[in-house]
Amino acid sequence: MRGYRWPGRRGHAILWRVDPDGFDDSSRAFAQRFKADTGAAPDSWAAVGYSIMRVLIEALAKSGPQPTRDDLRKVLDATTDVPVRIGFGRCSLMDDRRPVYGTYVLKIENGSYVAVKN
């Protein structure tokens, strides 16, 4: 998927966590910084890794100056609406700690992935 090119596969659709063009200014800036740093466009796992760390950083910041595991666990359990670079741009955790962030449907047009808007 790196580079989001797949020639000759018109008409196929896939589910994906990342809109290749970004879904807002923040996700587009992330993609530009990633490409500047690595020389390649970010793939889904780069965005997932960044997003997971955003959730943890936010929870740590809310856990106090000397958080314990239990402190962090309680804050993570209450985590909602954290800005991320995957899905629809926000992540919340369900009661069983599964993340909810949304998924895009992509189609292939002219050898490139394009988010289906409707």
C-alpha positions as CSV (number, residue, x, y, z in Angstrom):
1,M,0.0,0.0,0.0
2,R,3.0,2.3,0.4
3,G,2.5,5.2,-2.1
4,Y,-1.2,4.2,-2.5
5,R,-0.6,3.0,-6.1
6,W,-2.1,-0.2,-7.5
7,P,-2.2,-0.1,-11.3
8,G,-4.8,-2.1,-13.1
9,R,-7.2,-2.7,-10.3
10,R,-10.1,-0.4,-11.2
11,G,-13.4,-1.0,-9.5
12,H,-12.0,-2.7,-6.4
13,A,-12.8,-1.2,-3.0
14,I,-11.2,-1.8,0.4
15,L,-11.7,-0.7,4.0
16,W,-8.8,1.5,5.3
17,R,-8.0,3.5,8.4
18,V,-6.3,6.3,6.6
19,D,-7.6,8.7,3.9
20,P,-4.5,8.9,1.5
21,D,-5.0,12.6,1.0
22,G,-5.7,13.4,4.7
23,F,-9.1,14.3,6.1
24,D,-8.2,17.7,7.7
25,D,-5.3,20.1,8.0
26,S,-3.7,18.2,10.8
27,S,-3.7,14.8,9.0
28,R,-2.3,16.5,5.9
29,A,0.4,18.1,7.9
30,F,1.3,14.7,9.5
31,A,1.6,13.2,6.0
32,Q,3.8,16.0,4.8
33,R,6.1,15.8,7.9
34,F,6.3,12.0,7.6
35,K,7.3,12.2,4.0
36,A,9.8,15.0,4.7
37,D,11.4,12.9,7.5
38,T,11.3,9.5,5.7
39,G,11.1,10.2,2.0
40,A,8.0,8.0,1.7
41,A,4.3,8.6,2.2
42,P,2.9,7.3,5.5
43,D,1.1,4.0,5.4
44,S,-1.7,3.0,7.6
45,W,0.7,1.6,10.3
46,A,2.6,4.9,10.6
47,A,-0.7,6.7,11.2
48,V,-1.9,4.0,13.7
49,G,1.4,4.2,15.6
50,Y,1.2,8.0,15.8
51,S,-2.4,7.8,16.9
52,I,-1.9,5.2,19.6
53,M,0.9,7.4,21.1
54,R,-1.4,10.4,21.0
55,V,-4.0,8.5,23.1
56,L,-1.3,7.5,25.6
57,I,0.3,10.9,25.8
58,E,-3.1,12.5,26.5
59,A,-3.8,9.9,29.2
60,L,-0.4,10.4,30.8
61,A,-0.9,14.1,30.9
62,K,-4.2,13.7,32.7
63,S,-2.8,11.0,35.1
64,G,-0.9,13.5,37.3
65,P,2.8,14.1,38.0
66,Q,3.7,10.6,39.3
67,P,1.1,8.3,37.8
68,T,0.8,4.7,38.8
69,R,-0.4,1.9,36.5
70,D,-3.8,2.1,38.1
71,D,-3.9,5.9,37.6
72,L,-3.2,5.5,33.9
73,R,-5.7,2.7,33.6
74,K,-8.5,4.8,35.1
75,V,-7.7,7.7,32.8
76,L,-7.5,5.4,29.7
77,D,-10.9,3.9,30.7
78,A,-12.4,7.4,30.5
79,T,-10.6,8.4,27.3
80,T,-12.8,10.0,24.7
81,D,-12.5,12.1,21.6
82,V,-8.7,12.2,21.3
83,P,-7.5,13.8,18.0
84,V,-5.8,11.1,15.9
85,R,-4.6,10.7,12.3
86,I,-6.7,7.6,11.5
87,G,-10.3,7.0,10.8
88,F,-12.5,10.1,11.2
89,G,-9.9,12.0,13.3
90,R,-11.2,11.2,16.8
91,C,-10.6,8.2,19.0
92,S,-12.6,7.0,22.0
93,L,-12.3,3.8,24.0
94,M,-15.3,1.5,24.6
95,D,-16.0,0.0,28.0
96,D,-13.9,-3.1,27.1
97,R,-11.0,-0.7,25.9
98,R,-11.5,-1.3,22.2
99,P,-10.7,1.9,20.2
100,V,-13.4,3.5,18.0
101,Y,-12.1,5.8,15.3
102,G,-13.9,5.0,12.1
103,T,-12.8,3.4,8.8
104,Y,-12.8,4.7,5.2
105,V,-13.9,2.9,2.1
106,L,-11.4,3.4,-0.7
107,K,-11.8,2.8,-4.3
108,I,-9.1,2.7,-7.0
109,E,-9.2,5.3,-9.7
110,N,-6.5,5.6,-12.3
111,G,-4.2,3.4,-10.2
112,S,-4.5,5.4,-7.0
113,Y,-6.7,5.0,-3.9
114,V,-9.4,7.6,-3.5
115,A,-11.7,7.8,-0.5
116,V,-15.4,7.1,-1.3
117,K,-17.2,10.3,-0.1
118,N,-20.9,9.1,-0.5
